Amino acid sequence: MANSEKEGSKAARSIMWSGIENGGMAVLSFFILILLSRYLSPIEFGLFSVSISIIELLGLFVSMLFHDALVQRTTATDKHFNTAFSIAMILSIILFAMTSFMAPIFGKLMKNDEATYILIGCALTFPLTGLSSSIIPRQRRNLDFRNLAIRSLIGRVAGALIAIVLLFFGAGIWALVAQQLFMVGVGSLILWITTDTRPRFEIDKTAFKELIGFGGSSVASLLISFATRRIFIIISGLLLGGEASGYFNLSFRVVDMLWGVAATAVTQVALPVMSRLQHDRDELIRVYRRANELQGLLLFPCFITIAFASNQIVSLFFGEKWLAAAPYISALGVLTILQSPKLIAIPMLKASGKPNKILIGNLLELVLISAPLLLLKSLTLPIAMLIWITRESLGCFFMMIFLKYSINLSIFRQLRGIEVPLLIVILMSMLMYLTSALLPTGLSATTVLAVKLSICFLTYLASAVYLFTKYKAEFAPLLKKIFH
């Protein structure tokens, strides 16, 4: 019993530190995004977004190839971690060489000679990522999220500081490259210095076979899911050109910084909780319904506010030159409501032992993104957004269909729990619309945004009262575990 309480306390603290890490990174990233938007042109921003998307896509083979296998294995020895580290470092060198060789072609496609050197500079993150590729899963399997959070935040701060200094001296787009290198490099260096067990170069054939053969569906699903967004950014960036790509990617980054934090927090909690209940169907469905309600109450008001206040957010934080991105920020804000059922469906499928269904769904989404982009000879921002919205909507539908036939849970029952959040957000949307219509013209963006944020705050206050009233018996033990 004592061990169970100790593990529960450790898990609760891990959730807290994970929230601090993701929340802190989102706040810092938003601040840097504001700063960069003031100094960089849409063309420079679009060029870097496409470049870093290529690097992040290829970098998955360095950071994630063995990550899940190392975390999940009940008996992971030093040979497993050393093998993972060694393979990651070899892959990082190969990927850097390959990227450098292909960079001139990228420059020609982007019609920008500087793009060649930007891509090569960003590719230096491969070996820097490899240094911590086996340390991160070791700490995650030990629920040591505190060190990971500290490492991430210090790396982000270091990257932000160097970017600010370089922007001040007129480095332009190279400030973004330096930010990326310092963020990854400092984070890896901190983990390397502070870890009790550093990996060494060793490749054990048995360990390699055990790692490479584990969880193929789950890992492939992660790779494809991550690749879908990056491939979309890369191809649309090449078709749209630098300036339009800059507007498009700013809209994604504004919404994604908050969505990424929310999605990570929800899935980190949902998956282990649902996994423990996989043999108790009634309780599992009850938790699923509750998770739907909680994530709806937490996410819907925030993103509807972003949708209705996009003009003011862009004008106030990023400047008038970025106003072309505002309609796409609104569209992505509303889209999060369509994404929310999928957010809970994915951990539900994993907990039910059906990761292959997620892989199939992600493959279908990849086709939905790639096919129209490859067939189109030209692309406009509205069409690109329509393709993305279609992909997200159908992707959510696929996951719900898979959940229906995998565990015999009807779509109607899957949507149970979001009635209250949906009602709240409908009323909030009506109030936002009336506010926008009735406010006198000529008010500053700050004043209009303050009014809309006040509506959002009151909505969250009402949601908090509702949640506390309904679940007050469950909040006290959780808070005790976190802060004990």
N, C-alpha and C positions, 0 to 999 in steps of 0.2 A: 504494500500500500504506500509506504514511504517513497519507494522508487517511482511509483506511478505518479505521485504528487510532484516529485522532483522533475520528472520528464514533462509533466503538464506545465509546470512553471517555466521550464526551459523553453518549451515550444511557444508559450505565450509571449515570453520575452523576445524570442526570435521574430515573432510576428510584429512586435513593437519596433524592433531595430530594422526590420525589413521596410516597415512603413516610414521610419525616419529616413532611411537611405533613399527610397523612391521619392518621398515627398521633398526632401532636401534637394535632390538632383533636379526635380521638376522646377522648383522655385529658382534655383541657380541657372538652369538652362533657359528659363523664360527671361531672366534678367539679361543674360548674354545675348539671347535672340533679339531683345529690344536694342541693345547696344550695337550689335552687328547690323541691324536693319537701318540704323542711322548713318553708318559709315560706308556700307556696301551698296552697290547698285543691284537691281533685280537680276541682271546678267551674271554678275559675279556670284550672287547667292545661288542661282540656278546651276551654274557650272560646278560649284562645290558640292551641291546636293546630289547631282548625278555621280560625281567622282566618289564621294564617300559611300554612296549606295552600292557601287561596284565593290569597294573595299569591304564593306560590312557583309555583303553577300558571300564573297570568297572567304572572309575571315571566320565564318561559321565553321569551316573545316578545321581551323586551328583551335577555336575556343570550345566548340560543342561536340566534336566527333566522339569523344569518350566521356563527356561530362555526365550524362544521365546514367551511363553504365557504372561509373565510379560512385555516384551518389547512391544508387539503388542496391549495389552488391552488398550482401551481408558480410562477406569476407573479402575485403579489398586490402591486399598487402602492399608493401613498398614496391614490389615488382610491378604491380598494376599501375601505380602512380608514376613510377620511373618510366615505364614503357609509354604511358600516355604522354608524359612530358617530352620524351625523346622524339616520338612520332610527330607531335605538334611542332617542335622546333624544326624538324626536317621539312615538314609541310610549309612552315612559314617562310623558309628560305626559298623553296621551290615556287611558292606563290609570288614572292617579291620579284624573283627573276622573271617569271612569266608575265607579271603585270608590267614590269619595266620594258620588256620586249614588245608588248602589245600597246603600250602607251601612245606611240606616234599615230597608230590607227585611230585611237580614241580622239586624239587632237584633231585629226582630219574630219571625223564624224561630227564633232562639236564645232568645226570651223573656227577653231581657236588654238593657236600654237601654244599658248600658256597652259592649256588643258593637259598637254602631254606631261609637263613637269609637275603640275598639281597632282595628277594621278600617281606619279612615282613617289612624290613626297608623302602622300597619304598611305602608300603601300608599306612604308617603314613601320606602320603599326603592327604588321604581321608578326615579326619576331618579338616585339614588345608584348603582344598578347600571349604569345607562346610561353613566355617566362612564367606566367601565373596560371596557365591552362590546367595544371593538375593541382594547384594549391587551392583554387576556388572550390572545386567539388569536394576536396578533403574537408574544408571548413564548413561547407553546407551540409555534408553528411553528419558532421558533429554539431549541427545547429549553432555554429559560431557566427551568427549574423552580425554581431557587434563589430568584429574586426573588418568584415566585408563592407559594412556601412561606412565605417571610418575611412577605409581605404578609398571607397568610391567618392566620398565627399571631398577628401583632400585632393584626390586626382582631379576632380572637377574644378575645385578652387584654383589649383595650380594652372590648369589649362585656361581658366577664365582670366587669371592675372596676366599671364603671358600674352593672351589675345588682346587685352586692354592696352598693355604697353605697346605692342606692335601696331595696333590700330592708331594709337596716338602719334607714332612715328611714321605713319603713312604706309604700312605694309600691305594694306588692302586684303585681298583674298588669302594671302599667305599667313595672315593672322589666324584664319580658320584652320589651316594645315598645322600650324604650330600648336594651336589649342588641342587638336586631336592627338598629336604626338605626346604632348605633356600630360594630358589627361590619362591616356593609356599607360605611358611610361612610368609616371609617378605612382599610379595605382599599383602597377606590377612590382615596382621597387619596394613599396611599403609592405606588400604581402611577402615578398622574398626576404626582407630583413626581419619581419616580426614573426614569421612562422617557426614553429618548433621543429618541423621536419621538412627540409628542403629536398626537392627531387634531384636526382643525378641522371646522367646519360646512361641508359641501360635499356635494351630491348629484349624482353623475354618472350619467346615464341608462344608459350602456353598462355601467358597473360594477355598477349595481343589477340589471340584467337578468342579468348573468353570475353574480352572487351568489344571486339569488332562484331561479334555475333550476337550481342545482347540488344534487346529492345529495338530491332530494326524498324518496325512500324512507327514506334513512338518518336525515334530520332528523325526518321525520314519525314514524318509529319511536321515536326518542328522546322526542319530545313525548308520544306516546301512552303509552309505558312510564312516564314520569314522572307523567303525568296519572292513570294507573290508581290508583296509591297515593293521590294527593291527592284524587281524586274519592271514593274509598272512605272516606277520613278525613272529608271534608266531609259526605257524605250520611249515613254512620253516626253522625257527631257530631250532626247535626240530629235523627236518629231516636232515638238513645240518650239524649240530654240531656247536660247539662254534666258531672255527676258520673261517670256510667258512661263517657262519652267520655274523661274524665281518666284513669281506670284503663286503658282500652284504649290510649290514646296513650302512656302511660308504658311499657307493655309493648313497644310497637313501638320506642320510642326506645332502650330498654335494649339490645335485640338489634340494631337497625339501626346503632347507632354502630360496633359491631364489624364487622357484616356489610358496611357501606358501605366501611370501610377495606379489608377483605379483597377485596371484589368489585372495587374500583378498582385495587388492586395487581395482581390476577390479570389483569384485562382490559387494563390498560396494557402489561403485558409480553406477554400472549398474542397480541394483535392484530398488532403489528408483526412478531413472530417468525413467526407463521403466514402473514402476508401475503407474507413473503419466500420462503416454501416452497410457495406455492400451485401452482406448476408441477411440484413433486416430490411426487407423491401418497404414495409410501411413507414418505418422511421426514416429511411433514405429519401422517400418521396416527400415526407414532411419537411425534412431539412432542405431539399431541393426547392420546395415552395417558399420556404422562409428566406432562402438565399436570393430567390427572385425578387421578393418583396424588399429586402434590405438593399440590394444593389440598385433597384429602381429608385428607392427613396434617396439614396446617396448620389446617384449619377444623373438622373433625369433633370432635376432643377438646375444643376451646374451647367450642363451642356445646352439646355434651352436658353439659359441666360446668355451664353456665348453666341448662340444663333441670333437672338434678337438684338444683341449689343455689338455685333461684329464691326459695324461702321465706327462706332465710338472707340472700341478696343484698338482697331487698326490706326485710326486717326491719332489717338492719344499716345499710344505706346510706340508705334512703328513709323508714323509720319504719313503725310498725305500721298507721297509717291507710291505707297503700297495699297491704296484704297481699292485697286482692282482685285485684290485678294479677298475682300470682305464677303462677297456673295458665296464664295467657295467655303469660307469658314462657317457661314451660316448653314450651308448644305451639310457639311461634315458634322456640325453640332447636332442637327436633327437626326442624322444617320445613326448616331450612337444609340438612339432608342431602338432602332431596328437591330443593332448589333447585340443588345443586352441579353436576349434569350440565348444566343450562341455562347456568350460569356460563361453561363452556368451549364449549358449543355455539354461543353467540351470536358470539364472535370467530371461530369456525371458519366460520360462515356468511358473515360479513363478508369474511374472508380469501378465501373461495371465490367472491366476487362475487355473493352472494345476499342482499343487505340487504332486498330486498322480502319475503322469507320471514319475516324478523324483524318487519316491519311487519304482515304478516297475523296472525302469532302474537300480537302486542301488541293488535291490534284485537279478536281473539277473547277475549283476557283482559279487555279493557275491557268487552265485552258480558257476560262471566261475572260481573263485579263489579256493573255498573250494573243489569242486568235484575232480579235478585232484590231489590236494595235499593229500586228504584223501585216494584216490585210489592208489597212488604211495607208494611203500614200501621203496624206496630210492629216493634221490633227489640230483641233481648236480646244481651248480651255473648257467650254461647256460640254463638248463631246467626251473629253477625257474624264470629266467629273461624272457624266452619265454612265460611262463604262465602269467607273469605280463603284458608284451607287448600285448598279445592277449586280456587280460581283458580290458586294456585301449583303445585299438583300437575298440573292439566291443562295449564297453561302450559309446564311442563317437558316433558310428553309431546308437546305440539305441536312444540316445538323439535327434539326428537329425531326425530319423524316427518319434519319438513322436512329435517333433516340426512341422514336415511336416503335420501330420494328425490332430494335435490339433488346429493349427491356419492357416492351408492351405498355408504353406510356403515351397516351393519346396527345395530340397537339393541344387540344383544349386543356387537358390537365397540366401540360407543360407550361401553359401561360397563366395558370393559377398563381396568385401571389402578386401579380403586377397590377391588379385592379386599382388599388389605392394609389400607388405611385402614378399610374396613368391618369387617374382622375385629378390628382394634385397638379400634374404637369399641364393638363388641358386647361384647368382653371388659371394656372400661372401664365400660360401662353395667351389666354384671352386678356388677362390683366396687362401683360406686357404690350400686347397689340393696342389696347385702348390707351395705355400710357403714351405710346409712341404717337398715336393719332391726336391726343389731346394736349400734349406738351406744346407750348408756344414755340414758333420757329425762332431761330437765332440764338438759342441757348448753346452754351459751350459743350463740347464733347464730354468734358469732365462732369458737368452738371447732369447731363442725360444719363451717363454711365452710373453716376451715384444713385440716381432714382431707380434704375433698373437693378442695381446691386442690392438696394434696400428691399425690393420685392423678392429677390432671390434669398436674402437673409431671413425675411419673414417666413418664406416657404420652408427653409431649413429648420427654423425654430418650431414651426408647426409639425414638421416631420419628426424632430427630436422628441417633442412632447408625445407624439403618437407612439414612437418606438419605445420610449421609456415606460409609458403606461402599459404597453403590451408585453414588453420583455424585461421589466425591471427585476424580476426574480433571477434572471440569468446574467445581468450585467455585473452584479457585485462579485461573484466568484471569479469572473474573467479579469476584472480590474485587480482583484487581490492577487491572482497568479502573476500578473504583469509586474506589479510594483512591490511584491513581497521580497 
